[in-house]
Amino acid sequence: MKTIIEEKNGVVIVSVQGELDTDTSAQFQRDIEPLMERKDTKVEMDLSKLDYMSSKALRILVAFQQAVTRNGGSFSITKVTDTVQEVFDMTGLSASFLR
Amino acid sequence: MKKRISESPRLLIILLLALYGLLTTGVTLWVLHDSLEHSYRLNYEDLEDDLKTIAPYLELRMNQGDKDCFAYLELVSSVQHEEREYSYVVRDKEGEVIAPSFAAGRTLKMKKVKQLDKTGTCWLADVWGDRCFIIIHPFPTRPLELIGVYDYDYIFGDREETAKDFIMVLVFLFLLLLAVSWFWIIPVVERVLERKRLAENELNEARDLQQKAVTTVFPKNSFFDSHAVLRPAREVGGDIYRFGMQDGKFQYVIGDVSDKGTTAALLMFTISSFIHSRTRGEVPVCELMKELNCLICDNSEYEMLCTLFLGHIDAETLKMEYCNAGHTRTLVNGDFLDQDSQQLAGLDRDYPYHTQTVQLHHGDRVLLYTDGVTEARGADRSFFGEKRLQEWMNGLDPAISSEAACQSLLDTLAAFRGNALQNDDIAIIYIKIV
């Protein structure tokens, strides 16, 4: 699992690659923690290279989304793999994540 | 005892160090003994060469520092095997007597230290106040024995010194190790053990909680034959199920809390207790889901989400009502149920969950499960997946009992995993409509 965080034209792009399972999601949580504190941040998630996502990772993602919007920012997931799309569909999160 | 030692690092360290001490001392003594043995042997072989030349004169060669002299000895008494007493006269190279003779009544007392072979022996004696190493070989045709005398310190002094130094180093190392382990390693190990013990306790309690939260008595009656299994992975997970007959209906719920550990188990237990208290009476399925969703949202300090699939099957009409909150797709006779994706619980307090219905028939088989089944991983990290699950159910003999069906799925998953570890909790409910 690898998290790449870049800032382009005022947008923070978070790309996650590999697998977000129970073990790696803890690392992912540490990676994005600084972003959860920032005010008025526009976050775009690029999950086009994410092959697997556990339910724990899903919870972290939801918490991330909530933190960003609570701090006045915006959160969206721009690219996903079919596997992750399936997870979002199954858990009914597509509507809130993929706008 | 084994348990006590493993729990007391101090005792363990002392035992290990004692073992180390014994081992190193043993090795040192063995090395020393081996080198002494070697020396005896060498000197004895030297003596055998000398035997040919010195023997006719029955003279005894003595290497006394810079003195090169000969001793003439005569056995005066003998104590069997252990001690001997000789009278002697010592002459220099020219034959001049340089030590008192028989007349002076001086004797040489020797102590046996080594049997070299059947006849040859090695002795220790004080010659002129110096410790000497003496080799005796009986001379076959004469009444006297031939003796080689060697200065003990000359032969063994260095070795003894080296051995003493070596033992000193060993003792120093031993004390150093003892001090380091006593004041540094042991406290660290003790802290780690204590943490491990606490974590294990917590884990066991959480596992206990998890097992208590799920149904253990499975309805088997003229309408339904049901069975369920919960196989926690190495960590305590948040898989939960609860089902039973209530008011002529087979009520069920299965869910997966999105985390592991005690907190997940606690939330699971809360959900389980809630369902237990709420399934009595006529609560519409989607309302139950909404209430559960609120319960999880209200317990937001857990920061957890939960997939849930709940509902009931009417024993008379065989109509199955269900409400899905982000849970895995239910299988009926090997086909996936038409299941609307509604948001998983714990996220949005006002989410408008709705109920769906399906008409079941006698002989139908329903499989509810958590993602630990479809996301079980093989040795090559591939997932078991929905397709394999479907194949398994299609290949299953419909006549077998629900218990046998659960076991069959566990066996199939175990075979798929091979040597890989179970990575997530597995919960299965298998319901047969009689």
Interface residues (C-beta under 8 A of the other chain):
Chain A: D21 T22 Y52 S54 S55 K56 L58 R59 V62 A63 D89 M90 T91 G92 L93 S94 A95 S96
Chain B: E235 D256 S258 D259 K260 E303 M304 L305 T307 A325 G326 H327 T328 R329 S341 Q342 Q343 L344 L347 D348 D371 E375 F383 N423 D424
